[in-house]
Amino acid sequence: MDLSVDSAGSRAPDSSNEGDPLLSKSCPTPLHDAKSYSETNVCRVPSGKVSDTPSPPDADPTSPMNTSPPPPLRSLGKLALLRSLLLPLVAIAYTVFCYTVRFKVIPVSSGGWFDVTADNIAVIKSGVTSISIITIGLGLLPIHSLISDLKSEEFFRVTSSQPEGEPLGSINGISNPSFGMIDSFKVVFRRHCSPYYHLVLVTSFLVMIISTLAPAALSVETALFDSDLRAFAVGALGRDDILNATSDSPSLPNPFRVPEKASALAWFESVLHVPYSFQVNESLKYVVPTPLNLSFSVPARWLSDVAIMNPTCTYSNPLPPFQHLEVLGYLETDDRNITRVALDGSGLTSDMDTEFAVPVAIIQPSDVYNTTDTGYPSNGAMVFALSRCISDSDRCKGSQSSASPNLDLSGLPVANLTKNPLGRPIIEPDEISVYNVAFLVCSPNIVIETREVRNDGHGQLTVMETSYTPKQGNLHPGQTSVMFSTALRELGKSGGPSNSMFHTESLAILLFGPTVMTQEPSNHSFHPLPAADITELYTRMLHSATKAYLDGSFSTAYVPGRVSVKRLVFVSSLPQVIASTILFVLLLGILILSHFRRTTPQFTLSSVAAALDGSEIPSTFAKVKRSADPKTREEEMGQKRVVLVKSDLGSDVLQLQ
């Protein structure tokens, strides 16, 4: 069968075949309309064979046969797969390590390659930060690669997704590697980009945040580690150190003038607020024996008996009848007229001699004893006497000089005591004086337990809550009680500067408050402080005074302990680690979802060259470059739109509109 070519370029069948129903219509060619092609699925060819391969469709975009199949999903090569695995591997390893060091101590170790002592902490911190930055940078390589791919694909994605095209100025910016962040926001705001470019900006912002937070989450700091077990020499109280109870006549020795030193320390720390020796962090209720040869700057911990105080001060009610006794001394001048008073609620009895002849007095421990067994106070209590003469005798008036304070004892339980030279004939009634006396009983209420004590390296002690058995035995219970009874017995003599009204500054402030030092006795009536206020200052003074007894003046005992050494350990900031974990999860999700995007050509020379085949863009811009004012012409060209259209051969071609 002869096929001639008509003027239109199509072949016409021979007239002899007009009766053949299969050849009643000529076989369509790509120049025929789409309808004729769709109606003729099988054409007879000159050889008599039937072709089952349809001719290529024409360029009509409305033709169903012209619809191109969707681009395939992106596939991963081995190298890309390995690169993508960097992010989850680094994220899991780094965050797990940060969480581990947050809840577990992991020392810094170098295997002997470099110095990891605390003296080299600045260098180690810098090194850890640098390694963290490198590690996070390696983990973010897949994200940086993804951002680069999305930016490279944006040119063809945006030109193919908009039928009306995009402005040439925006296209030029997107295809420029140096396109800045501000320009990117402008493109997003003007909607001259695809949704993937929004993802690029969000991902870049997340990368910037995690590159800052994640490396800073891990650091190093010093921690204390125990050295070998050793014996610490601490101050102690033995069986007969303060009160020699085993002798025929129990006595209170005064080695090295310890009570005077104790009262001076009470004034030094409680009134002047100047620290002496070690200080306890938690509260003043702990009395702690400290190692005698331990420097403040050496961190250490040890086991020791500790006296735990719960002090109380109360105004005790004197119980009548009051006994008047005469105690004969070795010489007549040593004779004493004693008034014995039982103090309700305290279990104590006090002997008074000349104490109520002065406004304020501390009854000496040797004159205070248990009511039941007449032994020394077993609870470590001490008694203060506050007196006010109420008779009109000359002796009483003589004691109330202009320098003597006028005490106001109203509201306090008092005893009316008579000062009388008992056993001697009363020559004149003026020799009898009557006093109102109030008794203040302060008790430490101690409990001795064995506790762990820690020094932080700055002289600050921490007493742990756990109690251990058996006890270390460096605090004898009986001698410890005597220590508390005698610790402030010289407060009226050694408690700071002398005071004409109340003996010393410490005693005056303890009973009447700090304002008493600025008041004149002739113009004021002094009322003692409430018992609760006195208890607070009494606790502070007692805590300070006992340091003089436990500095080795009496005895020394050995207790187990360890010196702590500083080592570098890894630490992490939990908020930053949590934030980094969330950011890693977001980036990993973006990385996974991005691999399911449709394949789009990247902005490469081959892709651009293929898209410019058959386009007038190269010739147009060549003319612009050759013009007299190419810069102005380029700015004018920036307003035109670039669109990706199908050529007659079915390929994508860039055109200007």
C-alpha positions as CSV (number, residue, x, y, z in Angstrom):
1,M,0.0,0.0,0.0
2,D,1.3,3.3,-1.1
3,L,1.3,6.2,1.3
4,S,1.6,9.6,-0.1
5,V,2.4,12.6,1.8
6,D,-0.1,15.4,1.6
7,S,0.5,19.1,2.0
8,A,0.1,18.8,5.7
9,G,2.8,16.2,6.0
10,S,0.5,13.2,6.6
11,R,0.3,10.1,4.5
12,A,-2.9,9.2,2.7
13,P,-4.0,5.7,1.9
14,D,-4.3,4.3,-1.6
15,S,-7.8,4.6,-3.1
16,S,-7.9,0.9,-3.8
17,N,-8.3,0.3,-0.1
18,E,-11.2,2.5,0.5
19,G,-13.6,-0.4,0.8
20,D,-11.6,-2.0,3.6
21,P,-13.4,-1.2,6.8
22,L,-10.1,-1.4,8.7
23,L,-8.6,1.1,6.3
24,S,-11.6,3.4,6.0
25,K,-9.7,5.9,8.1
26,S,-6.1,6.7,7.8
27,C,-3.8,5.8,10.7
28,P,-3.4,8.8,12.9
29,T,-0.1,10.4,13.3
30,P,1.2,12.8,16.1
31,L,-0.1,15.6,14.0
32,H,-3.7,14.4,14.1
33,D,-6.0,15.4,16.8
34,A,-6.3,13.4,20.0
35,K,-9.8,12.3,19.2
36,S,-8.9,10.5,16.0
37,Y,-6.1,8.8,17.8
38,S,-8.2,7.6,20.6
39,E,-10.9,6.2,18.2
40,T,-8.3,4.2,16.2
41,N,-6.6,1.8,18.6
42,V,-5.5,-0.6,15.8
43,C,-4.3,0.5,12.4
44,R,-3.5,-1.7,9.4
45,V,0.0,-1.1,8.1
46,P,1.1,-1.7,4.6
47,S,2.6,-5.1,5.3
48,G,-0.9,-6.3,6.4
49,K,0.1,-6.6,10.0
50,V,-1.8,-5.0,12.8
51,S,0.3,-2.7,15.0
52,D,-0.5,-3.0,18.7
53,T,1.8,-0.2,19.5
54,P,0.0,3.2,19.4
55,S,1.6,6.1,17.9
56,P,2.9,8.7,20.2
57,P,0.3,11.2,21.3
58,D,0.3,14.8,20.1
59,A,1.2,17.7,22.3
60,D,-2.3,18.6,23.3
61,P,-2.2,18.9,27.1
62,T,-5.9,17.9,27.4
63,S,-5.3,14.5,25.8
64,P,-5.6,11.6,28.3
65,M,-2.7,9.9,26.6
66,N,-0.6,13.0,27.2
67,T,-0.8,12.7,31.0
68,S,2.7,11.8,32.3
69,P,3.0,9.2,35.0
70,P,3.8,10.7,38.5
71,P,7.5,10.8,39.3
72,P,8.8,7.9,41.3
73,L,9.5,8.2,45.0
74,R,13.0,9.0,46.0
75,S,15.2,6.0,46.6
76,L,18.2,5.8,48.9
77,G,21.6,4.6,47.9
78,K,23.9,2.9,50.3
79,L,25.9,6.0,51.0
80,A,22.8,8.1,51.5
81,L,21.4,5.4,53.9
82,L,24.6,5.4,55.9
83,R,24.6,9.2,56.1
84,S,21.0,9.2,57.2
85,L,21.8,6.8,60.0
86,L,24.2,9.3,61.5
87,L,21.4,11.4,63.0
88,P,19.6,8.7,65.0
89,L,22.9,7.1,66.1
90,V,24.5,10.3,67.3
91,A,21.2,11.5,68.9
92,I,20.7,8.3,70.8
93,A,24.3,8.0,72.0
94,Y,24.6,11.7,73.0
95,T,21.3,12.0,74.9
96,V,21.7,8.6,76.6
97,F,25.1,9.6,77.8
98,C,23.8,13.0,79.1
99,Y,20.9,11.4,80.9
100,T,23.3,8.8,82.4
101,V,25.7,11.4,83.8
102,R,22.8,13.4,85.2
103,F,21.8,10.5,87.5
104,K,25.1,8.7,87.9
105,V,28.6,9.7,88.7
106,I,31.0,9.1,85.8
107,P,34.6,10.3,86.3
108,V,36.6,11.8,83.5
109,S,39.3,9.4,82.4
110,S,42.0,9.8,79.7
111,G,43.9,6.6,80.1
112,G,46.9,8.6,81.1
113,W,47.1,10.6,77.9
114,F,46.5,14.0,79.6
115,D,46.0,15.6,83.0
116,V,42.4,15.2,84.3
117,T,42.9,16.6,87.7
118,A,40.8,19.4,89.1
119,D,43.7,21.9,88.5
120,N,43.2,21.3,84.7
121,I,39.4,21.8,84.8
122,A,39.4,24.8,82.4
123,V,41.2,22.9,79.7
124,I,39.0,19.8,80.2
125,K,35.8,21.8,80.0
126,S,37.0,23.4,76.7
127,G,37.9,19.9,75.3
128,V,34.5,18.4,76.3
129,T,32.7,21.3,74.7
130,S,34.7,21.0,71.5
131,I,34.1,17.2,71.3
132,S,30.4,17.8,71.8
133,I,30.3,20.4,69.0
134,I,32.0,18.0,66.7
135,T,29.7,15.1,67.6
136,I,26.6,17.1,67.1
137,G,27.9,18.5,63.9
138,L,28.5,14.9,62.6
139,G,25.0,14.0,63.6
140,L,23.5,16.9,61.8
141,L,25.2,16.1,58.5
142,P,22.1,14.3,57.1
143,I,20.0,17.4,58.0
144,H,22.5,19.8,56.3
145,S,22.4,17.5,53.2
146,L,18.6,17.5,53.2
147,I,18.5,21.3,53.4
148,S,20.9,21.5,50.5
149,D,18.8,19.1,48.4
150,L,15.6,20.9,49.1
151,K,17.1,24.2,48.2
152,S,18.6,22.7,45.0
153,E,15.2,21.2,44.1
154,E,13.3,24.4,44.8
155,F,14.0,25.9,41.4
156,F,12.2,23.2,39.4
157,R,9.7,22.5,42.1
158,V,8.4,26.1,42.1
159,T,8.4,26.5,38.3
160,S,6.6,23.3,37.7
161,S,4.0,23.7,40.5
162,Q,2.7,27.1,39.4
163,P,0.9,27.1,36.0
164,E,1.1,30.9,35.8
165,G,4.8,30.8,36.6
166,E,6.9,32.7,39.2
167,P,8.6,36.1,39.0
168,L,12.1,35.9,37.5
169,G,13.5,37.8,40.5
170,S,12.3,35.2,43.0
171,I,13.6,32.4,40.8
172,N,17.0,34.0,40.6
173,G,17.1,34.3,44.3
174,I,16.1,30.7,45.0
175,S,18.6,29.4,42.6
176,N,21.4,31.5,44.1
177,P,23.5,29.6,46.7
178,S,24.2,32.8,48.6
179,F,20.4,33.5,49.1
180,G,20.2,34.9,52.6
181,M,17.8,34.3,55.5
182,I,16.1,37.7,55.2
183,D,15.5,37.2,51.5
184,S,14.2,33.7,52.2
185,F,11.6,35.1,54.6
186,K,10.6,37.7,51.9
187,V,10.0,34.9,49.4
188,V,8.0,32.9,52.0
189,F,5.9,36.0,52.9
190,R,5.2,36.7,49.2
191,R,4.3,33.1,48.6
192,H,6.8,32.7,45.8
193,C,8.0,29.3,47.0
194,S,6.8,25.8,47.6
195,P,5.8,24.3,51.0
196,Y,9.2,22.5,51.0
197,Y,11.0,25.9,51.2
198,H,9.0,26.6,54.4
199,L,10.3,23.3,55.7
200,V,13.8,24.4,54.8
201,L,13.5,27.5,57.0
202,V,12.0,25.6,59.9
203,T,14.6,22.9,59.7
204,S,17.4,25.5,59.5
205,F,16.0,27.2,62.6
206,L,15.9,23.9,64.5
207,V,19.4,23.1,63.5
208,M,20.6,26.5,64.8
209,I,18.9,25.9,68.2
210,I,20.1,22.3,68.7
211,S,23.7,23.3,67.6
212,T,23.6,25.7,70.5
213,L,21.8,23.8,73.2
214,A,23.1,20.2,72.7
215,P,26.9,20.9,73.1
216,A,26.3,23.1,76.1
217,A,24.2,20.4,77.8
218,L,27.3,18.4,78.7
219,S,30.2,19.7,80.8
220,V,32.5,18.7,83.7
221,E,32.9,19.7,87.3
222,T,34.7,18.6,90.4
223,A,33.3,16.0,92.8
224,L,34.6,14.6,96.0
225,F,35.8,11.0,96.1
226,D,36.9,9.1,99.3
227,S,40.5,8.2,99.9
228,D,41.6,5.3,102.1
229,L,40.2,4.8,105.6
230,R,42.1,6.5,108.4
231,A,41.8,7.5,112.1
232,F,41.0,11.1,112.9
233,A,42.0,12.5,116.3
234,V,39.0,14.5,117.7
235,G,38.3,16.3,120.9
236,A,36.6,14.1,123.5
237,L,35.2,13.9,127.0
238,G,36.3,11.0,129.1
239,R,34.8,9.5,132.2
240,D,36.3,11.9,134.8
241,D,37.4,14.8,132.6
242,I,35.1,17.6,134.0
243,L,33.5,16.1,137.1
244,N,35.7,13.7,139.0
245,A,32.9,11.6,140.3
246,T,35.1,8.7,141.4
247,S,37.0,10.7,144.1
248,D,35.9,11.0,147.7
249,S,34.9,14.6,147.1
250,P,33.6,15.2,143.6
251,S,35.0,18.4,142.1
252,L,34.9,20.5,139.0
253,P,38.5,21.1,137.8
254,N,39.3,24.0,135.6
255,P,42.0,22.9,133.2
256,F,43.5,25.7,131.2
257,R,40.6,28.0,132.3
258,V,38.2,26.3,129.9
259,P,35.0,27.9,131.3
260,E,36.4,31.4,130.8
261,K,37.4,30.6,127.2
262,A,33.9,29.1,126.6
263,S,32.1,32.2,127.8
264,A,34.5,34.4,125.7
265,L,33.7,32.3,122.6
266,A,29.9,32.7,123.3
267,W,30.4,36.4,123.2
268,F,32.7,36.3,120.2
269,E,30.3,34.3,117.9
270,S,26.9,35.1,119.3
271,V,27.3,38.9,119.9
272,L,30.0,39.9,117.5
273,H,29.0,37.3,114.9
274,V,32.6,36.3,114.2
275,P,32.9,32.6,113.3
276,Y,35.4,30.5,115.3
277,S,36.5,27.1,114.1
278,F,34.1,24.9,112.1
279,Q,30.5,25.9,111.6
280,V,27.5,23.6,111.3
281,N,25.3,24.2,108.2
282,E,21.9,23.0,109.2
283,S,21.3,24.4,112.7
284,L,22.8,25.2,116.0
285,K,21.4,22.1,117.6
286,Y,24.4,20.0,116.8
287,V,27.5,20.0,119.0
288,V,30.2,18.2,116.9
289,P,33.7,17.1,117.9
290,T,36.0,18.0,115.1
291,P,39.4,16.6,114.0
292,L,42.2,18.4,115.8
293,N,44.6,18.5,112.8
294,L,42.1,18.9,110.0
295,S,42.4,22.1,107.9
296,F,39.2,24.0,106.9
297,S,40.2,23.5,103.2
298,V,40.4,19.7,103.3
299,P,37.1,18.0,102.5
300,A,36.6,15.0,104.7
301,R,34.0,12.9,106.5
302,W,34.1,11.0,109.7
303,L,32.0,9.1,112.3
304,S,31.7,10.7,115.7
305,D,29.4,10.9,118.7
306,V,27.3,14.1,118.3
307,A,25.3,15.9,121.0
308,I,21.9,16.9,119.6
309,M,20.3,19.7,121.6
310,N,16.7,20.8,122.0
311,P,17.1,23.7,124.4
312,T,14.4,25.2,126.5
313,C,14.4,28.1,128.9
314,T,11.5,28.6,131.4
315,Y,10.8,30.7,134.4
316,S,10.4,28.1,137.1
317,N,8.0,28.4,140.0
318,P,9.8,28.2,143.4
319,L,8.2,25.7,145.7
320,P,7.9,26.8,149.4
321,P,8.8,26.2,152.1
322,F,12.3,27.6,151.6
323,Q,15.0,26.2,153.8
324,H,17.5,28.5,155.5
325,L,20.8,26.7,156.3
326,E,24.1,27.8,157.7
327,V,27.1,26.1,156.2
328,L,30.2,26.3,158.3
329,G,33.5,26.7,156.5
330,Y,37.0,25.9,157.6
331,L,37.4,29.5,158.8
332,E,34.7,31.7,160.2
333,T,34.9,33.9,157.2
334,D,34.0,30.9,155.0
335,D,30.6,30.4,156.7
336,R,27.7,30.6,154.4
337,N,24.0,31.4,154.9
338,I,22.2,29.2,152.4
339,T,18.6,29.5,151.2
340,R,17.5,26.3,149.5
341,V,14.8,26.5,146.8
342,A,13.1,23.7,145.0
343,L,12.3,24.7,141.4
344,D,9.0,23.2,140.1
345,G,9.0,21.3,136.8
346,S,12.8,21.2,136.5
347,G,13.6,18.5,139.0
348,L,16.3,20.8,140.4
349,T,17.1,22.4,143.7
350,S,19.2,25.5,144.1
351,D,21.2,26.8,147.0
352,M,21.5,30.5,147.2
353,D,23.9,32.5,149.2
354,T,24.6,36.0,148.0
355,E,23.0,35.5,144.5
356,F,19.8,37.4,145.4
357,A,21.7,40.3,146.7
358,V,22.6,41.4,143.1
359,P,20.0,42.0,140.3
360,V,21.3,39.2,138.0
361,A,23.4,36.2,139.0
362,I,24.3,32.8,137.5
363,I,24.0,30.1,140.2
364,Q,27.1,28.1,140.1
365,P,26.8,24.4,139.0
366,S,28.1,23.3,142.4
367,D,25.0,24.9,144.0
368,V,22.5,23.2,141.6
369,Y,21.6,19.6,142.0
370,N,19.0,17.0,141.3
371,T,16.1,17.1,143.8
372,T,15.9,13.3,143.9
373,D,19.5,12.2,144.5
374,T,21.2,15.5,145.3
375,G,23.7,14.8,142.5
376,Y,24.9,17.2,139.8
377,P,22.3,18.0,137.2
378,S,22.0,15.1,134.8
379,N,20.2,17.1,132.1
380,G,22.9,19.8,131.7
381,A,20.7,22.6,133.0
382,M,21.9,25.9,134.4
383,V,20.0,28.4,136.6
384,F,19.8,32.3,136.5
385,A,18.5,34.3,139.4
386,L,16.8,37.7,138.9
387,S,16.4,39.7,142.1
388,R,14.7,42.8,143.2
389,C,14.8,44.2,146.8
390,I,11.4,45.1,148.1
391,S,12.0,46.0,151.8
392,D,12.7,49.4,153.3
393,S,15.8,48.4,155.1
394,D,19.0,50.4,154.9
395,R,20.8,47.4,153.6
396,C,18.3,47.1,150.7
397,K,18.4,50.8,149.9
398,G,22.1,50.7,149.9
399,S,22.1,48.0,147.3
400,Q,19.9,50.0,145.1
401,S,22.5,52.6,144.0
402,S,22.2,54.8,141.0
403,A,24.1,52.3,139.0
404,S,21.9,49.3,139.9
405,P,19.1,48.5,137.5
406,N,15.5,48.4,138.6
407,L,14.1,45.0,137.5
408,D,10.5,44.6,136.6
409,L,9.5,41.0,137.5
410,S,5.8,41.5,137.1
411,G,4.2,38.4,135.5
412,L,7.0,36.1,136.5
413,P,6.8,33.5,139.2
414,V,8.9,34.8,142.1
415,A,9.9,33.7,145.6
416,N,10.1,36.2,148.6
417,L,13.4,35.4,150.1
418,T,14.9,37.0,153.3
419,K,18.5,37.8,153.5
420,N,19.3,37.3,157.2
421,P,22.7,36.6,159.0
422,L,21.3,33.3,160.3
423,G,22.8,32.1,163.6
424,R,23.8,35.5,164.7
425,P,21.9,37.8,167.0
426,I,19.9,40.4,165.2
427,I,21.0,43.7,166.5
428,E,19.0,46.0,164.2
429,P,16.0,45.3,162.1
430,D,17.7,47.0,159.1
431,E,19.9,43.9,158.8
432,I,16.9,42.0,157.3
433,S,16.3,42.4,153.6
434,V,13.4,40.9,151.6
435,Y,13.8,40.1,147.8
436,N,11.6,39.0,145.0
437,V,13.6,36.4,143.1
438,A,12.7,34.9,139.7
439,F,14.5,31.7,138.6
440,L,15.2,31.1,134.9
441,V,16.1,27.5,134.2
442,C,17.7,26.7,130.8
443,S,18.2,23.0,129.8
444,P,19.9,21.7,126.6
445,N,17.9,18.5,126.6
446,I,20.6,16.6,124.8
447,V,20.7,13.2,123.1
448,I,24.0,11.6,122.1
449,E,24.1,9.8,118.8
450,T,26.8,8.6,116.4
451,R,26.4,10.5,113.1
452,E,28.4,11.0,109.9
453,V,29.9,14.5,109.7
454,R,31.2,16.0,106.5
455,N,33.4,19.0,105.9
456,D,32.9,20.7,102.5
457,G,36.4,22.1,102.3
458,H,35.4,25.6,103.5
459,G,34.9,24.9,107.2
460,Q,31.2,24.2,106.9
461,L,30.0,21.0,108.5
462,T,27.0,18.9,107.5
463,V,25.6,16.3,110.0
464,M,23.9,13.5,108.3
465,E,20.6,12.2,109.5
466,T,21.4,8.5,109.8
467,S,22.3,7.3,113.3
468,Y,24.9,4.5,113.6
469,T,25.5,1.9,116.2
470,P,27.5,1.1,118.2
471,K,28.6,4.6,119.4
472,Q,32.1,5.8,119.0
473,G,32.4,6.6,122.8
474,N,34.2,9.9,122.4
475,L,31.4,11.8,124.3
476,H,30.8,10.3,127.8
477,P,27.1,11.0,128.6
478,G,27.6,12.1,132.2
479,Q,30.5,14.4,131.4
480,T,28.7,15.8,128.4
481,S,25.8,16.9,130.7
482,V,28.3,18.5,133.1
483,M,29.9,20.3,130.1
484,F,26.5,21.9,129.2
485,S,26.0,22.9,132.9
486,T,29.3,24.6,133.2
487,A,29.8,26.0,129.6
488,L,28.3,29.4,130.5
489,R,29.0,29.6,134.2
490,E,31.6,32.4,133.7
491,L,29.4,34.4,131.3
492,G,29.1,37.1,134.0
493,K,32.9,37.5,134.1
494,S,34.3,36.6,130.7
495,G,31.3,37.2,128.4
496,G,32.7,40.3,126.7
497,P,33.1,43.9,127.9
498,S,32.0,44.7,131.5
499,N,28.6,46.2,132.1
500,S,27.9,48.2,135.3
501,M,24.3,46.9,135.6
502,F,24.5,43.3,134.4
503,H,28.2,42.3,134.7
504,T,29.0,41.7,131.0
505,E,27.6,42.5,127.6
506,S,26.8,38.9,126.8
507,L,24.8,38.3,130.0
508,A,22.9,41.6,129.6
509,I,21.9,40.8,125.9
510,L,21.0,37.2,126.8
511,L,18.4,38.2,129.5
512,F,17.3,41.7,128.4
513,G,18.0,42.0,124.7
514,P,20.5,44.2,122.7
515,T,18.7,47.5,123.4
516,V,19.6,47.2,127.1
517,M,23.2,48.4,126.4
518,T,21.9,51.9,125.4
519,Q,19.7,52.5,128.4
520,E,20.4,54.3,131.7
521,P,19.5,52.5,134.9
522,S,18.0,55.6,136.5
523,N,15.5,56.1,133.7
524,H,14.3,52.7,132.9
525,S,12.7,49.7,134.5
526,F,14.1,46.5,132.9
527,H,11.9,43.6,132.2
528,P,13.5,40.3,131.2
529,L,12.9,38.9,127.7
530,P,10.3,36.2,127.1
531,A,11.6,32.7,127.7
532,A,11.4,31.9,123.9
533,D,13.6,34.8,123.0
534,I,16.1,33.8,125.6
535,T,16.1,30.2,124.4
536,E,17.2,31.2,120.9
537,L,20.2,33.2,122.1
538,Y,21.0,30.6,124.8
539,T,21.2,27.9,122.1
540,R,23.6,30.0,120.0
541,M,25.8,30.8,123.0
542,L,25.8,27.2,124.2
543,H,26.8,25.9,120.7
544,S,29.8,28.3,120.6
545,A,30.9,27.7,124.2
546,T,31.1,24.0,123.9
547,K,33.9,24.4,121.3
548,A,36.3,25.2,124.1
549,Y,35.6,21.8,125.7
550,L,36.0,19.8,122.5
551,D,39.3,21.2,121.2
552,G,41.4,18.6,123.0
553,S,41.6,20.5,126.3
554,F,40.3,17.5,128.2
555,S,40.8,14.3,126.1
556,T,41.4,13.0,122.6
557,A,39.7,10.1,120.9
558,Y,40.2,8.4,117.5
559,V,37.3,8.0,115.1
560,P,37.2,6.5,111.6
561,G,37.1,8.8,108.6
562,R,38.2,9.5,105.1
563,V,39.8,12.5,103.4
564,S,38.0,13.4,100.2
565,V,39.9,14.2,97.0
566,K,38.6,16.2,94.1
567,R,38.1,14.5,90.7
568,L,36.5,15.6,87.5
569,V,33.2,14.1,86.6
570,F,30.8,14.5,83.7
571,V,27.7,16.6,84.4
572,S,24.7,17.6,82.3
573,S,21.9,20.2,82.4
574,L,18.6,18.3,82.5
575,P,16.5,21.1,80.9
576,Q,18.9,21.4,78.0
577,V,19.1,17.6,77.6
578,I,15.3,17.4,77.4
579,A,15.1,20.2,74.9
580,S,17.8,18.6,72.8
581,T,16.0,15.3,72.9
582,I,12.8,17.0,71.6
583,L,14.7,18.8,68.8
584,F,16.4,15.5,67.8
585,V,13.1,13.8,67.5
586,L,11.7,16.6,65.4
587,L,14.7,16.6,63.0
588,L,14.6,12.8,62.8
589,G,10.9,13.0,61.8
590,I,11.6,15.6,59.2
591,L,14.5,13.5,57.8
592,I,12.3,10.4,57.5
593,L,9.3,12.1,56.0
594,S,11.5,13.9,53.5
595,H,12.6,10.7,51.9
596,F,9.0,10.1,50.7
597,R,8.8,13.2,48.6
598,R,8.5,13.0,44.9
599,T,11.6,13.1,42.8
600,T,12.4,16.6,41.5
601,P,15.4,17.5,39.4
602,Q,18.1,19.4,41.2
603,F,19.5,22.7,40.1
604,T,22.5,21.3,38.1
605,L,24.0,22.1,34.8
606,S,22.5,19.1,33.1
607,S,19.0,19.8,34.5
608,V,19.1,23.5,33.5
609,A,20.6,22.8,30.1
610,A,17.9,20.2,29.3
611,A,15.2,22.7,30.5
612,L,16.5,25.4,28.2
613,D,16.5,23.2,25.1
614,G,14.1,24.9,22.8
615,S,13.6,27.9,25.1
616,E,13.9,31.5,24.0
617,I,15.4,32.4,27.4
618,P,19.1,32.1,26.4
619,S,18.7,34.3,23.4
620,T,16.6,36.8,25.3
621,F,19.2,37.2,28.0
622,A,22.0,37.3,25.5
623,K,20.3,40.3,24.0
624,V,20.0,41.9,27.4
625,K,23.7,41.4,28.1
626,R,24.6,43.0,24.8
627,S,22.3,46.0,25.3
628,A,23.5,49.5,26.2
629,D,22.2,49.4,29.8
630,P,22.2,45.7,30.8
631,K,21.6,46.4,34.5
632,T,18.4,48.3,33.8
633,R,17.2,45.7,31.3
634,E,17.9,42.9,33.9
635,E,15.8,44.8,36.5
636,E,13.0,45.0,33.9
637,M,13.3,41.4,33.1
638,G,13.0,40.5,36.8
639,Q,9.3,41.3,36.6
640,K,8.6,38.7,34.0
641,R,7.5,35.2,35.0
642,V,9.2,31.9,34.4
643,V,7.0,28.9,33.7
644,L,7.9,25.3,32.9
645,V,5.9,24.0,29.9
646,K,5.8,20.9,27.8
647,S,7.5,20.9,24.5
648,D,6.2,19.2,21.4
649,L,8.4,16.3,22.2
650,G,7.0,16.0,25.7
651,S,10.0,17.5,27.6
652,D,9.9,20.3,30.2
653,V,11.1,23.6,28.8
654,L,11.5,26.9,30.6
655,Q,9.8,29.9,29.0
656,L,9.3,33.5,29.9
657,Q,5.8,35.0,30.1
